Amino acid sequence: MIYLQLFFSFLQIGMFSFGGGYAAMPLIQEQVVSRHGWLDMGEFTNLITISQMTPGPNAVNSATFVGTRIAGVPGALAATIGCVLPSCILV
């Protein structure tokens, strides 16, 4: 069940985050901190730092970090696929 929640949460972020990584951060905060409570604000600031330090898009790095933190490698795959799927469909 957690895998589906991760997938659909980051699917929404992937669908509605226009404008790059900084535009996606409020959407990620809404899903991860406010709605589901997967991270607190301190962990969310760590998430922003880690997603900035690692190469790649911020939203994808955030999805991978949150998925790993919540449900391990399968959670990371579910969240990351959910985040990139809308872009892949559009392309």
N, C-alpha and C positions, 0 to 999 in steps of 0.2 A: 504494500500500500504506500509506503514512504517513497518508493521509486516512482510511482505514478504522480504523487504530489510534487516531487522534485521535477519530474518531466514537465508537467503542466504549468508549474510556477515559472520555470525558465522558458517554456514555450511562449507564455504571455510576455515575458520580458523580451524575448527575441522578436516577437511580432510588433510590439509597440514602442520599442526604444529606437527612435530616430534621432540622429545627431551625434552618434559616437558614444564612447565609454562614459564620458561625464554626464551625458543626458540619461544614460541607463542607470546610473547610481541611485537616484531617488526611487526608481521602480524596483531595483534590487533591494533597497532598504525596506520598502513597503512590504514586499513579499517575504523577505528573510527575517527581518526583525519584528515588524509590526503584526503582520498577519499570522505567520506560522511560529514565530518565536524560536527559530532554529539557532539564531545568534543573538547576543546582547549587543549594545552599542559599542562596547569596548572591542569585542571580537569583530564587529563590522568595520571599525577603523583599521584593525589588522588586515581584514579582507581587502580594503582599499589599498593599503600599502603593499601587500603581496601581489595584488593584481597589477599594480603599477610597475613593480620590480621585474616581474616575469615577462618574457616576450609574448606578444600576441594581444588580441583584443581584450579590453577590460571585462566585458560581459562574459566572454568565454572563460577567462581565467577565474572570474568570480564564481561561475557555475561549477567549474571543476573543483575549486576550493570548498564551496559549500557542500557539494555532493560528497566529496571525500570526508569532510568533517561530520556529516550527518549519517551517511550510509556506506562509507568505504568506497572501494573502486567501482562496484556496480552503481552506487549512487552518483559518483562522478560521471560515469558514462551516461546515465539517464538525464542528469541535469545538462551536461554539455550537448548531447544530441538534441534535447529540447530547445536549447538556446540557438543552435545553428540551423535547425531544421527549416524555419521560415525563410531564411536567406537562401538555403539550398533550393527550396521549392521555387522561389522567385527567380533565381538564376536559371 
